[in-house]
């Protein structure tokens, strides 16, 4: 890998519920990143995260199903400076269950996890196809996941896809149930997808294209 390659840092630390899909997700992100020309570093150590994000060439930081309070003060500041300086951030699934006591992270991600029904098939409705994470999808995407509800819907974001609560049991947000979104409010590009609970998701062609598109968006790449 060229020393000039853009860098992708994947963070997977958990201090609360730990998803069994994290190893599969990490390996998938390594493959996707390498295929797109990123040098990929994966870590669960906030000291390593702080050091890596402070290095030059970091295009995107990915929080893959992190949970609980996982950052040191130094790592928090490194992440904030990364985004403020135009760096990208991607949150996948339980990233919304992370750093509840840090207001900046709630603003960064856009919403906080509240609850979910049991794992089951359901339907994603694509609201915006003019984005690299969704343009490969049809209007409706059948998927199996936990269908996260959030404490409140994200505000000031570009909603890319919603959950169709009529397609599964136990939804709690109603007709307007954002599931995937992005924004550029804090200096860099931020993408979040609530999908990605299962290891099988990271072998699904459409889901991998969805995540790949989110990373490309966060990195500021044009297709």
Secondary structure by P-SEA (a helix, b strand, c coil): cccccbbbbbbbbbccccccaaaaaaaaaaaaaaaacccccccccaaaaaaaaaccccccccccccccccccaaaaaaaaaaaaabbbbbbcccccccccccaaaaaaacccccccccbbbbbbbbcccccccccccccbbbbbccccccccccccccccbbbccccccccccccccccccccccccbbbbbbcccccccccccaaaaaaaaaaaaaaacccc
